[in-house]
């Protein structure tokens, strides 16, 4: 065999070895995932997903406005914030409920990952009635005043009225009024005495009461007691519109003495049960 033939054979062997090595490298490269965190199953590349770490909202307490409330939601995943201040579902996260938070009550907002994100987190939002606007109370008599307020557009079951002789509202007592009311007569007060009054709205949902903030304080002074009276003594209650004998069964929960003539002047009428 000539020297030229042997040289050609060695060259062919080297080229074959190089081709085989390159083929092996190409196969290995093909077998690698498209990204370092991707997973390969049966030759198919599946993108990696990141679990939701935490979901927060801009604030948890809202006041009823009559409009849909849209809490701003921030999502953290993989140890970092991935989206901020979203108010509705997007390509990565679904938000439920969406567009239905309006009336007074408690709402559970569920944020669920999709696409590149997995997991579900829940946050709670509460909606409270709007605070009513208190008006100047009026003195109805020497033993009663009338609290007044403007309710505006609200979602309520009723109103609670608080009154006290102290500006700090120490030792305050409360009475309630219906959802359509804009005033409430408060009886059983001392004559010629200054009282402070506040009002707040409430809504009952599933047996739970949601209260608005208290209104600003308003003051009023009861009228001075008449020096002369006639007709004997009768009794009135904290909420009723009748006057009674001292032994009447309707005086079981509250009882305030007043002259019969004064009771009549203030608009009270005789009880048909005890006939005072």
Buried (B, 14 or more C-beta within 10 A) or exposed (E): EEEEEEEEEEEEEEEEEEEEEEEEEEEEEEEEEEEEEEEEEEEEEEEEBBEBBEBBBEEEEBBBEEEEBBBEBBBBBEEEEBBEEBBEBEEBBBBEEEEEBBBBBEBEBEBBBEEBBEBEBEBEBEBBBBBBEBBEBEBBBBBBBBBBBEBEEBBBBBBBBBBBBEEEBEEBEEBEBEBEBBBBBBBBBEEEBEBBBBBBBBBEBEEEEBBBBBBEBBEBBBBEBBEEBEEEBBBBBBBBEBBBBEEBEBBEEBBBEBBBBBBBEBEBEBBEEBEB
